[in-house]
Amino acid sequence: MAYVISDECVSCGTCEAECPNEAISQGDTQYVIDADACVDCGTCADACPTGAISQA
């Protein structure tokens, strides 16, 4: 199950830099995760300073 980014995202970009599959990109109001590219490694969730990333 892919990870998702909640409204707690402050668009700091930390998750995008940490994602080994480049599955994270800047959306209109916050970062978003491409579920098809996400391999559920959890690196983004571990790196997120606000805890905005969790498994869907």
ZIJOPE-V645931 format. One record per backbone hydrogen bond with DSSP energy under -0.5 kcal/mol. CO is the residue of the C=O (numbers start at 1). NH is the residue of the N-H. Records with the same first field share a line. If there is no record, write none. Layout:
CO=NH + NH
//
This chain:
2=56
4=6 + 54
6=9
13=17
14=18
15=19
19=22
23=34
25=32
30=27
32=25
33=35
34=37 + 38
42=46
43=47
44=48
48=51
52=6
54=4
//
